[in-house]
Amino acid sequence: MSRTVRCGVAVLVGLLGLALTGCSAETAATPQDQPIMVTVANVSQAETGPGNTFSISAPNVAGLYPGATRRLKLTVTNPYGFAIKVTDLWGRLETTSKNKCVPSSSNLMVQGVDGVTLPLTVGPRSGRAAGAVPLYMPNTVVDACQRASFTISLHGKARKASGS
């Protein structure tokens, strides 16, 4: 039996995904309801004060099926007039669009960020590639996940870069 599960991302792994920028998101119109998860990364309170944020975004991912791995390519954007050092990045599986498709590692594994050396300095008011989060769909994925969308939240920690 052939099973195909399609995924797209930018915090939403789904057919068309969404764009994540700070605290707002825009979704493209799709024929199916798409779950939306917007997650804002926090800049270290010790350095810049509470409530400061930077954004983590990723383009759509497609072509996931049992046994396949796809990479969710991250971009970090710094809205401040000073450089920041990103010290940690990660993704977490939050929800799926189908009730019987449980958001668990037996259906989709969100692996640790790779392809980047941390800490990563991001200049003032600029963006930078920040590695990728590998998404692996194990052979244990249940049939209920066919054509499901998976919501992945993106998280990170950063501090003001010294000398900024």
N, C-alpha and C positions, 0 to 999 in steps of 0.2 A: 504494500500500500504506500503510495506516495503522499507525503504531507508537506504542505508549503505554508509557512507562516511569514507574512511580510511585516517588516518593521521599518520605521523611519524615526529620526530623533532630532532633538534640540530640546531636550528634557522630555520630549514625548517620542517614544519609539512607536511609530505608527505609519500609516500609508503616506501622509504628507507632512506630518510633524508641525512644529511651531518655532518661531524665532524667540530666543530668550535674550532680553536686554535689561539688566538691572531688575526693576520691579514690575515691568510690563511685558506683555506677550501679545503677538498677533498670530492668529491662526488662518490658514488658507481654508476656503470652503471645500468640504469633502462630502462625498455621498453618504458617509457613515458618521455617526457621532464619534468624536475623538476625545479621549480624556486629556485634560490639560493640567500640568503640574509646573508651577513656576517656583524655582528655588533661587534664592539670592545668597551668594557667598558673603561671609562677613570678614571685614578687615579687622585685624587684631585690635581689640579695645584698648589694650595697654599702650599702643603707639598712637592711635588716631582718634580715640574716643568712641563711645557707643553709637550704633546706628549707621556707621559708614559701610559702604558696600562697593563691590566690584562685580562685573558680570562674567559668567562662564556660558559660552554658547557652543552649539554643535550643529552641523548640517544633518539632513535626513540620512538614514541608513536603510537600505533595502536588501532583500535577498537572503534573509535569515531562514533557515530550515534545519531540521534535526541534523546535528553533526557539524554545522557551519559556525564560523566565527566572523564577525564583522567588527570594524573599528569605528568607534564614535570619536571623531577628531575634534578636539577641544580648542577653543580660542578664549583667552582671558583678555578682558578690556578694563583698563584703568581710567576712571573718569576724573581723577584728581590732577592737580597741578604739581604733583610730586611723584617720584617713582615708588612703586611698591615691590616687595619681595613676596612672591607666592610660595608658601612653605608646605602646603598640602593640597591635594586635589583628589576627589573620589566621586564615584557615582553609586546610586542605590536604586534597586528595583522597588517601585512603590505600588503600582496598581496595574491591572490589565482592563481591557474594555469588555471582557466577557466574564460573567459571574462564575462559571465553572472552570475557568483558567486562572488558577491561583498564582499570585505573584511570588514565586518561590524559585530557588536555584535549581529545582528539578525541571523547571520549564524555561528559564533563561538565567544564565550566570553573568553577573556584572563583575568583571575582573578589575584588578588594580590598574591605575594609570601607568602607561609605559611610554617610552619614546621622548621623555623629557627628564632633565636633571633639575631637581629642586634643591635649594630655592631658585626660583625663576624671577628675574627682574623684569618688570614691565614699566616702560617709561611713562612719563606724565601724559595724560590724555591720549593714550595709544592702546593698541591691541597687539597680541602676540600669540602665535601658535603655542599650544601647551600640551603636546602629546596626544594620547588617545586612551579611551576606555574600551578595552576589548569586550564585546558581547558574544557569549557562546551559547548556542542553543543545543543542549544535550539531547541525546537520543531518547531520554526519558520524558520529553515533552509530551503532554497529553493531547489527545485529539481535540479537546475543547478549546485549545489555543490556536487552532487553524484560523487564519485571517484576524487574529486578535491584535490589538495595539498594546504595547507595553510602555508604561510611563517610567522614565528614568529621571530621578532628581540628581542634579549636579551640585557638588559642594566644594568649598575650598577655604583655605585660611591664608591670610597675608598680613604683612606688617609694612609700615612705612620704611622704605629703604634708607639706610644711614647715609647722611650727606645730602638728603633731599630737602 
